Amino acid sequence: MDINNSQPVKERDRTLGNGLAAAKDIAPGDVIVRINDTFLIVVEKAALEQVCSYCLAEAEASTLKRCVGCQKVRYCNATCQQADWKLIHKSECSLFRRLPDVPPTPVRALYQALRRNLPIEQDSSSISPQEHHFEELKNEKKTRDEILLQARAAVEFSKSPISKMDDVAKFMCLLTTNAFRATLPDDTPIGLCYEPKLALANHSCIPNSFIMFDGRCILLMALNPIKAGESLFISYVDFTQSREVRRAELRQRYFFECNCKKCLHDESAYQVFQDATIVHLEKQELFYHSKSLGQHAESRINTLRSLTQEYKALEPRIAKFYSLVETIKATATPSEYLDSLKDALSGLSMLKANQIFALAPYPMILDEIYLTYVDHNKLESALILLLFIFLNCDVYNWPQPNHPVRVTRLFTIVRLLRYVASLEASVVFQHVPFMPEEAFDKIDFVDAVQAMLILVNELAPVSHGKGSRFVRQVEEELREAEEVQRLRGGVGEKLKKWQSDSDAKSDGGKIASQIFEGLRTLAGYAFTVMEKQTL
Ligand SMILES: C[S@@+](CC[C@H](N)C(=O)[O-])C[C@H]1O[C@@H](n2cnc3c(N)ncnc32)[C@H](O)[C@@H]1O
């Protein structure tokens, strides 16, 4: 499935600088570019215990083998260790042994570039000219000092000639503007990645493509159908945030004012959803009916139009929420933090009354509450809240079903369902005594695990790439779920049949429909949960 790297044609767009464009017509979920061995990847300090420093596979620290020399990095096996030794660790290992701590990630990136003799000079023929905002960064004293300090450290550590300082400082600016956050399949950040070919992709708050990592391999994948010659846009920021938040981040880090359609007209998630080209997948349809999502979005757009003043009046409360997360989270006890989140939510009661759940910061507050439940092992409540977030926020904020954030959410729902499935019903009720018994009536959680995994399995190749680690993991978990079902002698075979024929009217289709209806009912208790669930 490799695509020739030279296929995406570069185009000169006068307003955005260099960019990428599609070389041929592309369908959602297609891999536009696949680069098997990325130019530069550095695992950050916080992830060193959690991932193999060469192939970037996640594993328990106890199963990864520590480098006996520096004791800092870990590997899956001897093959990964030898490959990394050859690539960079031979140098880095002795550096780590000399230093009291692992140097900052950008310094290690520069060090690696210098030790590997990567072509970092801007006029180098192997790196096409890229925006590095050297002048802008130079003008900000704090940033300039930091960049110079980091460049000096890298030059010193790598024993490079001091004459390289200028190039190194420029490359540092290039990294600041062009590096990607390397991530695990579930979007957990694990380091820094620089890939010159893909760094040319420009930004839009309504992107038509996205970056995906699969170990050391980096993919550019399509969200929408894209015609040959059309520009490719990824999003540099969380595009579900408000326009102010997005623009501030883009200005500060990338030095431009975003003028995409969403920014120009301050479009809401519901408007973007209505304009999006969404591929309807029959199995997913049984969980969320896209027709009713469309109707709901349309009526939210009308409601928002009639509530312009009231919505404007919420701005101070919204600003308060952002400062809350930054300040209180670090100092308050978890219970106090949860109470503040609920306060923030009740300050936005106008949005709840009008069922406008997809607008920032409503989903962010719900997310924080959900994460607080997870952190405190309130997993039944976390499940109910996540189902609500998925069905009321995510489906609008990430309109394309193959968006990796959406698919990862579904997979997290599977994990929580599996936890509940492992408990006796009476134990579940003890954990959430405030839930009425009938809330769980319609659901067999073991069946629900299988049905949801079928949805994730359908999406994983178009969200994470065919044959990727994530796809293999989902396939493995689906096989396990089927085996459990086989031993139980339940509806597993019928669901399996539905998986291959997608027939909503078949026995399996009807069973899946009932399961999803049960899950939607459960999501309907999200506010009961938030009212009653303490830590
Ligand atoms: C990662 S680079 C993308 C490639 C860049 N256009 C180039 O010519 O090298 C990021 C920089 O591209 C420019 N850029 C990207 N998206 C843009 C947009 N939507 N509007 C204006 N400038 C943009 C900004 O200067 C930004 O700092």
The ligand as a MOL file (V3000), in Angstrom:
LIG
                    3D

  0  0  0     0  0            999 V3000
M  V30 BEGIN CTAB
M  V30 COUNTS 27 29 0 0 0
M  V30 BEGIN ATOM
M  V30 1 C 4.5780 23.5420 8.7750 0
M  V30 2 S 4.7840 24.9590 7.7800 0 CHG=1
M  V30 3 C 3.8560 24.5570 6.3490 0
M  V30 4 C 4.6280 24.7680 5.0840 0
M  V30 5 C 4.8460 26.2210 4.7490 0
M  V30 6 N 3.6920 26.7650 4.0460 0
M  V30 7 C 6.1130 26.4480 3.9140 0
M  V30 8 O 6.0660 27.1540 2.9030 0
M  V30 9 O 7.1640 25.9520 4.3060 0 CHG=-1
M  V30 10 C 3.8250 26.0770 8.7110 0
M  V30 11 C 3.8340 27.4830 8.2060 0
M  V30 12 O 3.1120 27.5930 6.9790 0
M  V30 13 C 2.3120 28.7730 6.9540 0
M  V30 14 N 0.8980 28.3720 6.9360 0
M  V30 15 C 0.4100 27.1250 7.1160 0
M  V30 16 N -0.9330 27.1140 7.0120 0
M  V30 17 C -1.3010 28.3770 6.7820 0
M  V30 18 C -2.5630 29.0070 6.6080 0
M  V30 19 N -3.7000 28.3280 6.6670 0
M  V30 20 N -2.5800 30.3500 6.4070 0
M  V30 21 C -1.4310 31.0550 6.3590 0
M  V30 22 N -0.1940 30.5140 6.5300 0
M  V30 23 C -0.1360 29.1880 6.7430 0
M  V30 24 C 2.6640 29.5220 8.2350 0
M  V30 25 O 3.6970 30.4180 7.9730 0
M  V30 26 C 3.1260 28.4170 9.1650 0
M  V30 27 O 3.9910 28.8630 10.1800 0
M  V30 END ATOM
M  V30 BEGIN BOND
M  V30 1 1 1 2
M  V30 2 1 2 3
M  V30 3 1 2 10
M  V30 4 1 3 4
M  V30 5 1 4 5
M  V30 6 1 5 6
M  V30 7 1 5 7
M  V30 8 2 7 8
M  V30 9 1 7 9
M  V30 10 1 10 11
M  V30 11 1 11 12
M  V30 12 1 11 26
M  V30 13 1 12 13
M  V30 14 1 13 14
M  V30 15 1 13 24
M  V30 16 1 14 15
M  V30 17 1 14 23
M  V30 18 2 15 16
M  V30 19 1 16 17
M  V30 20 1 17 18
M  V30 21 2 17 23
M  V30 22 1 18 19
M  V30 23 2 18 20
M  V30 24 1 20 21
M  V30 25 2 21 22
M  V30 26 1 22 23
M  V30 27 1 24 25
M  V30 28 1 24 26
M  V30 29 1 26 27
M  V30 END BOND
M  V30 END CTAB
M  END
